[in-house]
Every structure is written in structure tokens, then in C-alpha cells.
Amino acid sequence: MKAILLVGSPKEKNKSASWIIGDFLLKALTLNGAETKTSKLASFLDSKTGAKELIDAINLSDIIIFSSPLYADTPPTVVIQAMDIIKENKKNITSDKKIFVISNGSFPEASQNSTAIRIYRQFAKGMDFCWLGGFAIGMGPMLCRWRSLEIFGLLHAIKKAVLITAIAFIHNNYVPRAAEQLMAKTIIPKKIYLLLMRTKFACIAK
């Protein structure tokens, strides 16, 4: 099984929740015998040959994983542009592709990602891709503090969700609803998160 992670975040790898959670899923897949590859969507769009390279990368993969931040209730522009390219080249894409998405927002509630998840799902339907499911994640910025969260044992639900998902992929199954629910759990209490975010933005303002 071959999986490709398409990252829609403009940030650097170690500063992006999209990179961090996507990379963790790929590592779990690799440990279970899958071949994996990661590409930044912007790299395809910035190149004259990018459209062909994107389609070629998809054709070499069994599972397509989009991992992106939430922008105003939708996937980022770079993801929408990539979807347009893929849709325009539908006839050039081999069949039996599967799709899974990871959408992370800065809102405390994972449910804020619901509209974006529906957009991804509608795209999958239009492409005749098999929809495997999607992770809706709240408090996305907290994932950039992965090491600190790990020290305090606050990543148990996320790690369990990723492992369940990797095993489901390997066995050609849909991602269990239980895994999506685990991923949607708040990482820290909402009040503490909001306080941290207010402090962060106050520092930026100064």
C-alpha cells in the first residue's frame, strides 16, 4: 500500500500542526509496512510542471491524505486550487483511489471543521474516490507544542486515534468513527486554551 500526504499549510514543518499530525500518521503507516511520501501542495502550484507532477504523484499512490489548517470554515486556497487541478485531470487519474483528510483549526471545538470536512467529502464524491473519513481537530496550535504535551501525557487520545487509523488503512477498512471521536477530543481544558491564546495574541500586539 502506498500513501501520499499532501500538506496545505504554508508553515515550516516543525511549526505546522498539519505537518506534525500528518507525519505522525505516516510514521504509523510505515511501521505497518506501507510506503509513504510527503509533499507540500504549494510546491506543485509554484511550478510550471507542477500540475503534471501532482497528478503523477497521485497516480503512484493508493491513499491520498490531505492535511491542512482551517481557514474561515474552508480548506486553504492552495487546497482548493489543487482540487481544481485534480478534477480537471480526472480522466488521467487511475481508478480505485482512496482519500482521507485531516483538518485542524485554531478554534477550541473540533466541530468548527465540519464544513471543511464536507467540502473534502464532496470533492471525493465528484472524483469517485473512496471516502475513508477525516479527522476534525480543534486547538490545532497546541499540536506545535507536541513535545510538551507528550511530557504531560496529553496526547494519549491522538496517538490512539492515529494507530487505529493506520491499522484500518492497512486492512483496507474505513476509519472507525471511534478514531474520529478520539481525535476530536480537546487536548487541554477550553478555559486554559483560550487564556493561552489571548496571552499569545497580546504579546504579538505589543
N, C-alpha and C positions, 0 to 999 in steps of 0.2 A: 504494500500500500504506500502511495506517495501523497504527501500533503504539502501545500504551499500556504504560507502565511503572508497575506497582503496587508501591510500596515498603513493606515491612513493618517497617522499622526505626523506633524511637521517637526516634532521634537527629536532630540538625540535619544539614542537607545536607552541610556541609563536614567533619563529624565521623563520617560513616557510610560504611563500606565498601559497603553496599548501594546507597546513593545514588551513590557515586563510580563503581563499575563499571557500574551501570545507566545512568548518564548518559553514560558513555563509549560504551556500545553504541548509545544513541540518537543521539549525535552522528555515529557512523559510518553509521547508517541514514539520517540526514538528508542527509549528504553524497552518499548514493547515491539520493536522490530520494524518500525515504519521508516521510510525515507522522507526527510523533510527539507524544506527550503524556505528562506525568508526574503521578502522583497519589499522595499518601500515604494508605495504607489506613485509618489511624486517622481521617482527616478524614471518611470515609464513615460510619464506625461511630459517630462522635460527633454525628451529625446525625439529626434525625427523618426527613428525606427522603433520608438517605444511601443506603439500600438501593436506592431507585429511581435515584438518581444513579449508583451503581456499575453497575447493570445497563445504564443508558443509555450510560455510558462504554464498556462492553464491546461493546455493540451497534454503536457507532460505530468499532470497531477490528477489524482483521483478525488481528492478533497480540497476544496478552496475555503480558506479561513480568512474572513475579513476581521481585522481588529482595529477599531477606530474610536476616537473620542466622540462625544455627543455635542453637536453644535446647533443650538436653537431647535431642539427636538428632532433633528435630522442628522444623517451621516454628513461628514465634511464634504466640501465641494470636490476635493480630489477623488473621493469615493464615487460620487455621482458621475464625474467625468469618466472614471474607469468603467462604471456600469454601462455608460453610453457606448464606449468603445467595444465592450464585450457584446452588448446587444447588437451593434452594427455588424459584428463578425460572427453572429450566431451560426451561420451556415458553415463556418470554418472551424467550429469547435466540435470535437468528438463527443459522442453521447456518454451517458452514464456518469456525469459529473455530480458530485455532492457538495453542498455548501453549508458552512457553519459560520456564525458571526459572534463577535464579541463587541459590545457597545458599552463604553464606560463614560459616565457623566460626573460632573462635579457636585451635582445635587446629592443630598443625603439619601434620597429614595431611589432605589433601582428602577422603580416603576416609571420614572421620568424617561426611560429609554424605550418605552413601549411603542411609540410612533416610529422611531428609527428602526426597531426590530421588524415592524410591519412593512416598512419600505424594503428592507432587505428580503423579507419573505416574498413580497410581490415580485421583486426582481428575479428571485429564484424560480418562481412560478412561470414568469414570462420566458425564462431561458430553458424551461423544462429540466432544471436541476433538481436533484433530490434534496429536500429541506431536512437537515439533521437537527436543527434547533439553534438556539442562541443564548448567550449569556448577557443579561442585563445587569450592569454593575453600578452601584451608587458609591459616592465617596471616592471616585477614581484617583484624585490627587494623593490619597493616603497610600496607594499602592507604590508610589515612588519612594515611600519610606519602608520598603519591603523588609530590609534587614532589622529595623527597629521593631516592626510588627512581629517578625519571626521570633525575636528575642522574648517578647512578651506573650508569645503563644496565641496571637490574634489572627493567624492565617489558617487555622485548622479547617474551617468550612470551605475556604477557597481551594486549598490543596486537595481535599477530599473530592470536591466537585470536578476538579481538573483530572484527577485519576480515574474517576467514574467515566468521564467523557472520553478519555484516551482509550480505555478498555472497550467502550461502546464502539468507537471508530474501528478498532482492530477487528472486532467481531461483526462489522458491517451492520450495526444497530443504530437506531435513533438515540439521541442523547436523552436519558431518562429525565422526567420532569423533576425528580428529586435533586438532580445535579444543578439544574437551573435555579431551583429554590435555595439551595445551599449558597450558590454564588450571589444571589440577591440579598443575602443577609447583610446587615450593617456591620462594618468592621469594628467600629467603636461607637459608643453612645452618641446619639444625634446631637445632644447639647454640647458635648465636648468637641465634636467635629465642627459645629458652627462657630464655637469660640475660637478654635484654631484657625479657621478660615478668615474670621473677622480680624484676628491678630495679624495674619499674613498680609491681607489687603491693606491694613492700617500701616504696616511697615513699608509697603510699596508706595503708598500715598505720600509718606514722608520723604 
